[in-house]
Amino acid sequence: MTSNGCESWNHQIKKQRHLPITSLIDGIRLLLMTQLCKRLCDGNKWTTVLCEKSEKRLKEAVDKGRSWICKRSSILVFEVFSSPNDVVDLGQRTCSCRLWQINGFPCAHAAAVIFVELCCGVAAYDYIDRWYHRSTFKESYSGSIIPFVRQVSDLHVAVIGPPDVKPTRGRPKRKRIPSQGECVSRKMTCSRCKAQRNHNKKTCRK
């Protein structure tokens, strides 16, 4: 429904996207090659079960729930006396605050039960979706892009270059096309204050 993914990618290739097509593709290949290698090296440095940011997020959730009292209702169901009270079901991996179901990551209530009340140790990480684990991160970036050397073209073979492009009048457009339904405010130059704002001489307050 949005172009957020495209905007993120366009920001990464802002140095390459105005190049000719062959240089653009080669620039993207080089960008992805270095990203895959860097992130795999980062994953190999970690010694935790989860990724670095996920471990920090889990620690904050555990610290937040240390002051709460957890009472067992059954073998897998607990009531956490927070403000307000919440019910944690370890069997269904649910919490009445619904954050655990949405993110697949234990909320502060679930963290208080798993890590503080039960002290499950390493087995507690089984309650966290595997997408947050370091092993999954390393597996995602385990592939690599192999560099290649361009072959020297034979002088007897015709070289097909890019088509001749006749430059058009005016400055080339570099602004992105807004998504459908997106409200983009149009800036104008006020003839009174000489500033680029969303007003003109008639509505200027100076």
Residue frames as a rotation matrix with the C-alpha (Angstrom) as fourth column:
MET 1
0.559 0.829 0.000 0.00
0.829 -0.559 0.000 0.00
0.000 0.000 -1.000 0.00
THR 2
0.825 -0.353 -0.441 3.01
-0.207 -0.915 0.346 2.30
-0.525 -0.194 -0.828 0.36
SER 3
0.788 -0.614 -0.035 6.30
0.066 0.141 -0.988 2.85
0.612 0.776 0.152 -1.43
ASN 4
0.787 -0.485 0.383 8.41
-0.566 -0.318 0.761 2.70
-0.247 -0.815 -0.524 1.74
GLY 5
0.519 -0.602 0.606 10.43
0.389 0.798 0.460 -0.25
-0.761 -0.003 0.649 0.48
CYS 6
0.539 -0.288 0.792 11.20
0.788 -0.160 -0.595 1.56
0.298 0.944 0.141 -2.78
GLU 7
0.841 -0.208 0.500 12.19
-0.265 -0.963 0.044 4.71
0.473 -0.169 -0.865 -0.90
SER 8
0.698 -0.607 0.380 14.60
-0.302 0.231 0.925 2.75
-0.649 -0.761 -0.022 1.29
TRP 9
0.366 -0.559 0.744 16.18
0.767 0.634 0.099 1.10
-0.527 0.535 0.660 -1.77
ASN 10
0.679 -0.079 0.730 16.38
0.520 -0.650 -0.554 4.39
0.518 0.756 -0.400 -3.68
HIS 11
0.887 -0.374 0.271 18.24
-0.462 -0.697 0.549 5.93
-0.016 -0.612 -0.791 -0.74
GLN 12
0.491 -0.731 0.474 20.83
0.120 0.595 0.794 3.16
-0.863 -0.333 0.380 -0.85
ILE 13
-0.029 -0.493 0.869 21.50
0.925 0.316 0.210 3.51
-0.378 0.810 0.448 -4.57
LYS 14
0.815 0.410 -0.409 21.29
0.281 -0.897 -0.341 7.29
-0.507 0.163 -0.847 -4.78
LYS 15
0.042 -0.881 -0.471 24.91
-0.478 -0.432 0.765 7.41
-0.877 0.193 -0.439 -6.03
GLN 16
-0.766 -0.412 0.494 24.33
0.120 0.663 0.739 4.77
-0.632 0.626 -0.458 -8.71
ARG 17
0.000 0.901 0.433 20.82
0.634 0.335 -0.697 5.34
-0.773 0.274 -0.571 -10.02
HIS 18
0.720 0.245 -0.650 21.77
-0.250 -0.782 -0.571 8.22
-0.648 0.574 -0.501 -12.34
LEU 19
-0.405 -0.913 -0.046 24.54
-0.471 0.165 0.867 6.22
-0.784 0.373 -0.497 -14.03
PRO 20
-0.228 0.270 -0.935 24.20
-0.920 0.255 0.298 4.44
0.319 0.928 0.190 -17.39
ILE 21
0.699 0.715 -0.009 22.49
-0.670 0.659 0.343 1.06
0.251 -0.234 0.939 -17.23
THR 22
0.482 -0.565 -0.670 25.68
0.241 0.821 -0.518 -1.06
0.843 0.088 0.531 -17.29
SER 23
-0.622 -0.718 0.313 27.36
-0.065 -0.351 -0.934 1.03
0.780 -0.601 0.172 -14.61
LEU 24
-0.032 0.717 0.696 24.12
-0.937 -0.264 0.229 1.01
0.348 -0.645 0.681 -12.60
ILE 25
0.839 0.368 -0.401 23.94
-0.272 0.921 0.277 -2.79
0.472 -0.124 0.873 -12.56
ASP 26
0.084 -0.892 -0.444 27.61
0.436 0.434 -0.789 -3.14
0.896 -0.127 0.425 -11.72
GLY 27
-0.584 -0.265 0.768 27.28
-0.449 -0.682 -0.577 -0.58
0.677 -0.682 0.279 -8.93
ILE 28
0.407 0.802 0.437 24.31
-0.874 0.202 0.443 -2.45
0.267 -0.562 0.783 -7.42
ARG 29
0.712 -0.218 -0.668 26.25
0.137 0.975 -0.173 -5.72
0.689 0.032 0.724 -7.65
LEU 30
-0.376 -0.926 0.022 29.17
0.237 -0.119 -0.964 -4.18
0.896 -0.358 0.264 -5.79
LEU 31
-0.333 0.338 0.880 26.86
-0.800 -0.596 -0.073 -2.68
0.500 -0.728 0.469 -3.16
LEU 32
0.730 0.682 0.044 25.13
-0.621 0.635 0.459 -5.99
0.285 -0.362 0.887 -2.45
MET 33
0.428 -0.650 -0.628 28.40
0.270 0.755 -0.597 -7.91
0.862 0.086 0.499 -2.47
THR 34
-0.628 -0.710 0.318 29.93
-0.053 -0.368 -0.928 -5.74
0.776 -0.600 0.194 0.25
GLN 35
-0.072 0.684 0.726 26.69
-0.933 -0.303 0.193 -5.67
0.352 -0.664 0.660 2.29
LEU 36
0.795 0.387 -0.467 26.39
-0.270 0.915 0.298 -9.46
0.543 -0.111 0.833 2.36
CYS 37
0.061 -0.875 -0.480 30.00
0.451 0.453 -0.769 -9.87
0.890 -0.170 0.422 3.43
LYS 38
-0.628 -0.323 0.708 29.87
-0.358 -0.688 -0.631 -7.15
0.691 -0.650 0.317 6.10
ARG 39
0.192 0.802 0.565 26.69
-0.932 -0.031 0.360 -8.44
0.306 -0.596 0.742 7.74
LEU 40
0.760 -0.002 -0.650 27.94
0.050 0.997 0.056 -12.01
0.648 -0.075 0.758 7.77
CYS 41
-0.329 -0.937 -0.119 31.14
0.349 -0.004 -0.937 -10.85
0.877 -0.350 0.328 9.46
ASP 42
-0.445 0.252 0.859 29.08
-0.735 -0.652 -0.189 -8.92
0.512 -0.715 0.475 12.01
GLY 43
0.642 0.767 -0.012 27.01
-0.652 0.554 0.518 -12.03
0.403 -0.325 0.856 12.74
ASN 44
0.430 -0.562 -0.707 30.14
0.354 0.825 -0.440 -14.12
0.830 -0.061 0.554 13.28
LYS 45
-0.584 -0.689 0.429 31.36
-0.086 -0.472 -0.877 -11.67
0.807 -0.549 0.216 15.93
TRP 46
0.093 0.706 0.702 28.25
-0.872 -0.283 0.400 -12.00
0.481 -0.649 0.589 18.08
THR 47
-0.870 -0.412 -0.271 28.38
-0.204 0.801 -0.564 -14.50
0.449 -0.435 -0.780 20.95
THR 48
-0.576 0.738 0.350 24.71
-0.601 -0.093 -0.794 -14.23
-0.554 -0.668 0.497 21.97
VAL 49
-0.517 0.496 0.697 21.78
0.536 0.823 -0.188 -16.45
-0.667 0.276 -0.692 20.99
LEU 50
0.621 0.773 0.131 19.84
0.644 -0.408 -0.647 -13.56
-0.446 0.486 -0.751 19.47
CYS 51
0.178 -0.500 0.848 21.02
0.720 -0.521 -0.458 -10.77
0.671 0.692 0.267 17.22
GLU 52
-0.746 -0.637 -0.196 22.66
0.594 -0.502 -0.629 -7.81
0.302 -0.585 0.752 18.87
LYS 53
-0.733 0.516 0.444 19.66
-0.488 -0.853 0.186 -5.47
0.475 -0.080 0.877 18.75
SER 54
0.251 0.864 -0.437 17.27
-0.212 0.489 0.846 -8.26
0.945 -0.119 0.306 19.77
GLU 55
-0.125 -0.380 -0.916 19.38
0.810 0.495 -0.316 -9.09
0.574 -0.781 0.246 22.81
LYS 56
-0.970 -0.226 0.087 19.28
0.154 -0.852 -0.500 -5.44
0.187 -0.472 0.862 23.87
ARG 57
-0.341 0.926 0.160 15.53
-0.638 -0.353 0.685 -5.36
0.691 0.132 0.711 23.36
LEU 58
0.287 0.421 -0.860 15.09
0.269 0.826 0.495 -8.54
0.919 -0.373 0.123 25.41
LYS 59
-0.566 -0.582 -0.584 17.22
0.736 -0.038 -0.676 -7.17
0.371 -0.812 0.450 28.24
GLU 60
-0.884 0.299 0.358 15.06
-0.353 -0.931 -0.094 -4.04
0.306 -0.209 0.929 28.39
ALA 61
0.082 0.968 -0.235 11.91
-0.475 0.246 0.845 -6.19
0.876 0.043 0.481 28.56
VAL 62
0.103 -0.110 -0.989 13.35
0.648 0.761 -0.017 -8.35
0.755 -0.639 0.150 31.35
ASP 63
-0.859 -0.481 -0.175 14.47
0.453 -0.556 -0.697 -5.31
0.238 -0.678 0.695 33.36
LYS 64
-0.600 0.708 0.372 11.02
-0.581 -0.705 0.406 -3.77
0.550 0.028 0.835 32.98
GLY 65
0.351 0.847 -0.399 9.31
-0.364 0.516 0.775 -6.89
0.863 -0.127 0.489 34.34
ARG 66
-0.528 -0.643 -0.555 11.58
0.252 0.505 -0.825 -7.57
0.811 -0.576 -0.105 37.32
SER 67
-0.932 0.157 0.327 9.41
-0.361 -0.496 -0.790 -5.57
0.038 -0.854 0.519 39.70
TRP 68
-0.044 0.981 -0.187 6.18
-0.892 0.046 0.450 -7.39
0.450 0.187 0.873 38.71
ILE 69
-0.498 0.010 0.867 4.74
-0.591 0.728 -0.348 -10.36
-0.635 -0.686 -0.356 40.63
CYS 70
-0.381 0.316 -0.869 3.84
-0.753 0.440 0.490 -13.45
0.537 0.841 0.071 38.62
LYS 71
-0.300 0.388 0.871 1.32
-0.680 0.553 -0.481 -15.99
-0.668 -0.737 0.098 39.93
ARG 72
-0.968 -0.106 -0.227 0.76
-0.234 0.705 0.669 -19.39
0.089 0.701 -0.708 38.34
SER 73
-0.066 0.997 0.050 -2.79
-0.971 -0.053 -0.232 -20.25
-0.229 -0.063 0.971 37.30
SER 74
0.959 0.199 0.202 -1.91
-0.156 0.965 -0.211 -23.60
-0.237 0.170 0.956 35.70
ILE 75
0.402 -0.866 0.297 1.21
0.672 0.499 0.547 -25.29
-0.622 -0.020 0.783 34.40
LEU 76
-0.422 -0.584 0.694 1.58
0.907 -0.270 0.325 -22.89
-0.002 0.766 0.643 31.47
VAL 77
0.245 0.593 0.767 -0.72
0.493 -0.758 0.428 -19.96
0.835 0.273 -0.478 32.37
PHE 78
-0.506 -0.468 -0.724 0.41
0.861 -0.315 -0.398 -17.08
-0.042 -0.825 0.563 34.58
GLU 79
0.728 0.627 0.278 -1.10
0.603 -0.778 0.175 -13.84
0.326 0.040 -0.944 35.79
VAL 80
-0.435 -0.897 0.072 1.29
0.814 -0.426 -0.395 -10.90
0.386 -0.113 0.916 35.86
PHE 81
0.515 0.596 -0.616 0.43
0.820 -0.551 0.153 -8.20
-0.248 -0.584 -0.773 38.37
SER 82
-0.724 -0.641 0.256 1.39
0.689 -0.683 0.241 -5.12
0.021 0.351 0.936 36.41
SER 83
-0.254 0.665 -0.702 -0.63
0.160 -0.687 -0.708 -2.03
-0.954 -0.292 0.068 35.62
PRO 84
0.360 0.804 0.474 -3.02
-0.933 0.310 0.183 -3.31
0.000 -0.508 0.861 34.34
ASN 85
-0.105 -0.343 0.933 -2.75
-0.420 0.866 0.271 -7.06
-0.901 -0.364 -0.235 35.04
ASP 86
0.100 0.075 -0.992 -2.07
-0.983 0.161 -0.087 -9.35
0.153 0.984 0.090 32.09
VAL 87
0.616 0.167 0.770 -2.39
-0.330 0.942 0.059 -13.09
-0.715 -0.290 0.636 31.44
VAL 88
-0.147 -0.764 -0.628 0.52
-0.987 0.072 0.143 -14.98
-0.064 0.641 -0.765 29.82
ASP 89
0.805 0.376 0.459 -0.01
-0.314 0.926 -0.208 -18.41
-0.503 0.023 0.864 28.23
LEU 90
-0.179 -0.978 -0.106 3.30
-0.706 0.053 0.706 -20.11
-0.685 0.202 -0.700 27.49
GLY 91
-0.289 0.118 0.950 1.65
0.379 0.925 0.000 -23.01
-0.879 0.360 -0.312 25.68
GLN 92
0.595 0.595 0.539 -0.11
0.750 -0.170 -0.640 -20.77
-0.289 0.785 -0.548 23.16
ARG 93
-0.523 -0.852 0.028 2.65
0.838 -0.508 0.200 -18.14
-0.156 0.128 0.979 23.31
THR 94
0.039 0.633 0.773 0.14
0.517 -0.675 0.526 -15.39
0.855 0.379 -0.354 23.91
CYS 95
-0.801 -0.143 -0.581 -0.24
0.574 -0.460 -0.677 -12.43
-0.170 -0.876 0.451 26.23
SER 96
0.184 0.979 -0.086 -3.38
0.919 -0.203 -0.338 -10.42
-0.348 -0.017 -0.937 26.87
CYS 97
0.123 -0.190 -0.974 -1.52
-0.066 -0.981 0.183 -7.26
-0.990 0.042 -0.133 25.81
ARG 98
0.864 0.360 0.352 -1.19
0.230 0.341 -0.912 -8.91
-0.448 0.868 0.212 22.34
LEU 99
0.517 -0.726 -0.453 2.36
-0.816 -0.578 -0.004 -7.70
-0.259 0.372 -0.891 21.73
TRP 100
-0.352 -0.654 0.670 3.76
-0.407 0.751 0.519 -11.22
-0.843 -0.090 -0.531 21.83
GLN 101
0.237 0.522 0.820 1.33
0.535 0.634 -0.558 -12.38
-0.811 0.570 -0.129 19.13
ILE 102
0.948 0.184 -0.258 2.02
-0.074 -0.663 -0.745 -9.39
-0.308 0.726 -0.615 16.90
ASN 103
0.466 -0.851 -0.242 5.82
-0.885 -0.450 -0.120 -9.40
-0.007 0.270 -0.963 17.02
GLY 104
0.768 -0.217 -0.602 6.69
0.071 0.964 -0.258 -13.00
0.636 0.156 0.755 17.81
PHE 105
-0.423 -0.903 0.080 8.94
0.145 -0.155 -0.977 -11.52
0.895 -0.401 0.197 20.47
PRO 106
-0.048 0.462 -0.886 8.13
0.950 0.294 0.102 -11.84
0.307 -0.837 -0.453 24.20
CYS 107
0.378 0.256 0.890 6.70
-0.001 -0.961 0.277 -8.69
0.926 -0.106 -0.363 25.71
ALA 108
-0.461 -0.585 0.667 7.71
-0.630 -0.313 -0.710 -7.50
0.624 -0.748 -0.224 29.17
HIS 109
0.331 0.654 0.680 4.97
-0.935 0.326 0.141 -9.63
-0.130 -0.682 0.720 30.78
ALA 110
0.952 -0.004 -0.307 6.13
-0.093 0.949 -0.302 -12.81
0.292 0.316 0.903 29.03
ALA 111
0.068 -0.998 -0.008 9.78
-0.096 0.001 -0.995 -11.94
0.993 0.069 -0.095 29.72
ALA 112
-0.191 -0.085 0.978 8.98
-0.939 -0.276 -0.208 -11.58
0.287 -0.957 -0.027 33.41
VAL 113
0.745 0.524 0.413 7.47
-0.616 0.779 0.121 -15.08
-0.258 -0.344 0.903 33.46
ILE 114
0.899 -0.357 -0.252 10.10
0.113 0.747 -0.655 -16.81
0.422 0.561 0.712 31.32
PHE 115
0.094 -0.989 0.112 13.32
0.206 -0.091 -0.974 -15.17
0.974 0.115 0.195 32.46
VAL 116
-0.427 -0.237 0.873 12.50
-0.685 -0.545 -0.483 -13.94
0.590 -0.804 0.070 36.00
GLU 117
0.325 0.666 0.671 9.87
-0.939 0.313 0.144 -16.27
-0.114 -0.677 0.727 37.45
LEU 118
0.988 0.133 0.081 10.87
-0.119 0.981 -0.156 -19.57
-0.100 0.145 0.984 35.78
CYS 119
0.227 -0.969 -0.099 14.53
-0.786 -0.243 0.569 -18.77
-0.575 -0.052 -0.816 34.97
CYS 120
0.918 0.280 0.280 14.48
-0.078 0.822 -0.564 -21.14
-0.388 0.496 0.777 31.99
GLY 121
-0.006 -0.999 0.049 18.04
0.018 0.049 0.999 -20.26
-1.000 0.007 0.017 30.95
VAL 122
-0.858 -0.401 -0.322 18.96
-0.308 -0.101 0.946 -21.11
-0.412 0.911 -0.037 27.36
ALA 123
-0.674 0.661 0.330 15.65
0.732 0.659 0.175 -22.97
-0.102 0.359 -0.928 26.86
ALA 124
-0.003 0.700 -0.714 13.87
0.403 -0.653 -0.641 -19.63
-0.915 -0.289 -0.280 27.29
TYR 125
-0.562 -0.284 -0.777 15.05
-0.498 -0.634 0.592 -18.57
-0.660 0.720 0.215 23.85
ASP 126
-0.892 0.303 0.337 12.82
0.446 0.718 0.535 -21.25
-0.080 0.627 -0.775 22.33
TYR 127
0.053 0.954 -0.294 9.87
0.793 -0.219 -0.569 -18.96
-0.607 -0.203 -0.768 23.08
ILE 128
0.054 -0.120 -0.991 11.30
-0.349 -0.933 0.094 -16.35
-0.936 0.341 -0.092 20.67
ASP 129
0.938 0.342 0.065 10.69
-0.045 0.304 -0.952 -16.70
-0.345 0.889 0.300 16.95
ARG 130
0.331 -0.875 0.353 13.73
0.735 0.474 0.486 -17.98
-0.592 0.098 0.800 15.12
TRP 131
0.578 -0.094 0.810 13.80
0.644 -0.557 -0.524 -14.89
0.501 0.825 -0.262 12.89
TYR 132
0.861 -0.252 0.442 15.41
-0.426 -0.832 0.355 -13.03
0.279 -0.494 -0.824 15.81
HIS 133
0.788 -0.573 0.226 18.14
0.218 0.603 0.767 -15.65
-0.576 -0.556 0.600 16.35
ARG 134
0.148 -0.853 -0.500 21.75
-0.667 -0.459 0.586 -15.14
-0.730 0.247 -0.638 15.36
SER 135
-0.518 -0.343 0.784 21.78
0.205 0.839 0.503 -18.43
-0.830 0.422 -0.364 13.45
THR 136
0.399 0.741 0.540 18.96
0.783 0.032 -0.621 -17.22
-0.478 0.670 -0.568 11.18
PHE 137
0.779 -0.189 -0.598 20.76
-0.294 -0.952 -0.082 -13.91
-0.553 0.240 -0.798 10.61
LYS 138
-0.267 -0.964 0.001 23.93
-0.527 0.147 0.837 -15.74
-0.807 0.223 -0.547 9.58
GLU 139
-0.337 0.223 0.914 21.97
0.592 0.805 0.022 -18.08
-0.732 0.549 -0.404 7.34
SER 140
0.728 0.680 -0.089 20.30
0.399 -0.525 -0.752 -15.13
-0.558 0.512 -0.653 5.61
TYR 141
0.753 -0.507 -0.420 23.67
-0.633 -0.732 -0.252 -13.64
-0.179 0.456 -0.872 4.65
SER 142
0.273 -0.664 0.697 25.56
-0.025 0.719 0.695 -16.90
-0.962 -0.207 0.179 4.13
GLY 143
0.611 -0.020 0.792 25.44
0.763 0.283 -0.581 -16.51
-0.212 0.959 0.188 0.35
SER 144
-0.071 -0.696 -0.714 27.92
0.141 -0.716 0.684 -14.38
-0.987 -0.052 0.149 -1.52
ILE 145
0.952 0.279 -0.129 28.20
-0.054 -0.263 -0.963 -12.63
-0.303 0.924 -0.235 -4.87
ILE 146
0.265 -0.899 0.348 31.27
0.726 0.424 0.542 -13.82
-0.635 0.109 0.765 -6.73
PRO 147
0.240 -0.251 -0.938 33.28
-0.426 -0.895 0.130 -11.03
-0.872 0.369 -0.322 -8.41
PHE 148
0.561 -0.060 0.826 33.94
0.676 0.609 -0.414 -11.43
-0.478 0.791 0.382 -12.09
VAL 149
-0.395 -0.751 -0.529 36.40
0.058 -0.595 0.802 -10.03
-0.917 0.286 0.279 -14.60
ARG 150
0.633 0.636 -0.442 35.14
-0.361 -0.262 -0.895 -8.57
-0.685 0.726 0.064 -17.84
GLN 151
0.239 -0.505 0.829 36.34
0.727 0.659 0.191 -10.39
-0.643 0.558 0.525 -20.91
VAL 152
-0.438 -0.457 -0.774 38.36
-0.246 -0.767 0.592 -8.40
-0.865 0.450 0.223 -23.41
SER 153
0.612 0.789 0.054 36.21
-0.130 0.168 -0.977 -8.14
-0.781 0.591 0.205 -26.51
ASP 154
-0.101 -0.582 0.807 37.49
0.778 0.459 0.429 -9.49
-0.620 0.671 0.407 -29.78
LEU 155
-0.541 -0.193 -0.818 38.39
-0.174 -0.926 0.333 -6.75
-0.822 0.323 0.468 -32.23
HIS 156
-0.984 0.148 -0.101 36.65
-0.069 0.209 0.976 -8.62
0.166 0.967 -0.195 -35.04
VAL 157
-0.347 0.908 -0.234 33.35
0.925 0.372 0.073 -8.74
0.153 -0.191 -0.969 -33.19
ALA 158
-0.289 0.328 0.900 31.09
0.153 -0.912 0.381 -5.73
0.945 0.247 0.213 -33.39
VAL 159
-0.845 -0.012 -0.535 30.61
0.534 -0.084 -0.841 -3.99
-0.035 -0.996 0.077 -30.08
ILE 160
-0.015 0.925 0.380 27.02
0.589 -0.299 0.750 -2.97
0.808 0.235 -0.541 -29.38
GLY 161
-0.926 -0.365 -0.096 26.97
0.308 -0.585 -0.750 0.15
0.217 -0.724 0.654 -27.29
PRO 162
-0.361 0.829 -0.427 24.12
0.550 -0.180 -0.816 2.05
-0.753 -0.529 -0.391 -25.67
PRO 163
0.202 0.515 0.833 21.66
0.974 -0.197 -0.115 3.78
0.105 0.834 -0.542 -28.00
ASP 164
-0.817 -0.447 0.363 22.23
0.457 -0.887 -0.064 7.38
0.351 0.113 0.930 -28.95
VAL 165
0.092 0.835 -0.542 20.07
0.979 -0.174 -0.102 9.57
-0.180 -0.522 -0.834 -26.77
LYS 166
-0.299 -0.103 0.949 19.18
0.485 -0.872 0.059 13.06
0.822 0.478 0.311 -27.87
PRO 167
-0.786 -0.009 -0.618 19.14
0.595 -0.281 -0.753 15.36
-0.167 -0.960 0.226 -24.85
THR 168
0.150 0.925 0.350 15.88
0.874 -0.289 0.391 17.12
0.463 0.247 -0.851 -24.24
ARG 169
-0.174 -0.153 0.973 15.31
-0.046 -0.986 -0.163 20.67
0.984 -0.073 0.165 -23.14
GLY 170
0.569 0.439 0.695 15.38
-0.606 -0.347 0.716 21.65
0.555 -0.829 0.069 -19.51
ARG 171
-0.429 -0.702 0.569 16.89
-0.898 0.261 -0.355 20.15
0.101 -0.663 -0.742 -16.44
PRO 172
-0.461 0.264 -0.847 16.41
-0.094 0.935 0.342 16.37
0.882 0.238 -0.406 -16.08
LYS 173
0.441 0.735 0.516 13.80
-0.674 -0.108 0.731 15.32
0.593 -0.670 0.447 -13.54
ARG 174
-0.581 -0.677 -0.452 15.18
-0.134 0.627 -0.768 13.72
0.803 -0.386 -0.455 -10.38
LYS 175
-0.532 0.479 0.699 12.25
-0.838 -0.176 -0.517 14.07
-0.125 -0.860 0.494 -8.01
ARG 176
-0.962 0.199 0.188 10.41
0.190 0.980 -0.064 10.87
-0.197 -0.026 -0.980 -7.15
ILE 177
-0.509 0.861 0.009 6.86
-0.253 -0.160 0.954 10.28
0.823 0.483 0.299 -8.30
PRO 178
-0.635 0.280 0.720 4.50
-0.760 -0.057 -0.648 10.42
-0.141 -0.958 0.249 -5.28
SER 179
-0.936 0.340 0.089 2.36
0.339 0.940 -0.030 7.40
-0.093 0.002 -0.996 -4.48
GLN 180
-0.411 0.869 0.275 -1.35
0.187 -0.215 0.958 7.42
0.892 0.445 -0.075 -5.22
GLY 181
0.611 0.744 -0.272 -3.21
0.486 -0.082 0.870 9.23
0.625 -0.663 -0.412 -2.49
GLU 182
-0.094 -0.725 -0.683 -0.05
0.990 -0.142 0.015 10.77
-0.108 -0.674 0.731 -1.03
CYS 183
0.900 0.433 0.040 -0.41
0.434 -0.901 0.000 14.41
0.036 0.017 -0.999 -0.08
VAL 184
-0.163 -0.986 0.026 2.66
0.985 -0.161 0.062 16.39
-0.057 0.036 0.998 -1.17
SER 185
0.590 0.360 -0.723 2.71
0.428 -0.899 -0.098 20.07
-0.685 -0.251 -0.684 -0.30
ARG 186
0.413 -0.394 0.821 3.80
0.834 -0.199 -0.514 22.31
0.366 0.897 0.246 -3.16
LYS 187
0.020 -0.502 -0.865 6.44
0.712 -0.600 0.365 24.88
-0.702 -0.623 0.346 -2.25
MET 188
0.556 0.167 0.814 6.39
0.723 -0.582 -0.374 28.34
0.411 0.796 -0.444 -3.78
THR 189
-0.574 -0.803 -0.160 8.52
0.807 -0.521 -0.279 31.44
0.141 -0.290 0.947 -3.52
CYS 190
0.466 0.739 -0.486 6.84
0.815 -0.572 -0.089 34.30
-0.344 -0.355 -0.869 -1.75
SER 191
0.150 -0.382 0.912 7.43
0.707 -0.603 -0.369 37.60
0.691 0.700 0.180 -3.57
ARG 192
0.783 0.174 0.597 7.27
-0.223 -0.818 0.530 39.51
0.581 -0.548 -0.602 -0.27
CYS 193
0.729 -0.505 0.462 9.60
-0.506 0.058 0.861 37.57
-0.462 -0.861 -0.213 2.09
LYS 194
0.244 -0.642 -0.727 11.51
-0.895 0.141 -0.424 35.77
0.374 0.754 -0.540 -0.72
ALA 195
-0.558 -0.397 0.729 11.27
-0.692 0.707 -0.146 32.47
-0.457 -0.586 -0.669 1.17
GLN 196
-0.553 0.341 -0.760 10.24
-0.441 0.655 0.614 29.08
0.707 0.675 -0.212 -0.21
ARG 197
-0.849 0.382 0.366 7.22
-0.257 0.309 -0.916 28.19
-0.463 -0.871 -0.164 1.87
ASN 198
-0.641 0.705 0.304 3.62
0.768 0.585 0.262 27.09
0.007 0.401 -0.916 1.42
HIS 199
0.323 0.741 -0.589 2.28
0.607 -0.640 -0.471 30.64
-0.726 -0.206 -0.656 1.11
ASN 200
-0.066 -0.297 0.953 2.33
0.914 -0.402 -0.062 33.53
0.401 0.866 0.298 -1.35
LYS 201
-0.848 -0.329 0.417 2.30
0.220 -0.932 -0.288 37.31
0.483 -0.153 0.862 -1.12
LYS 202
-0.106 0.911 0.398 -1.37
-0.377 -0.407 0.832 37.42
0.920 -0.062 0.386 -0.25
THR 203
0.823 0.452 -0.344 -1.13
0.081 0.505 0.859 35.02
0.562 -0.735 0.379 2.72
CYS 204
-0.175 -0.966 -0.190 2.33
0.515 0.075 -0.854 36.10
0.839 -0.247 0.484 3.90
ARG 205
0.706 0.455 -0.542 2.47
0.673 -0.193 0.714 37.11
0.220 -0.869 -0.443 7.58
LYS 206
-0.225 -0.860 -0.458 5.62
0.895 -0.368 0.252 39.26
-0.385 -0.353 0.853 7.35
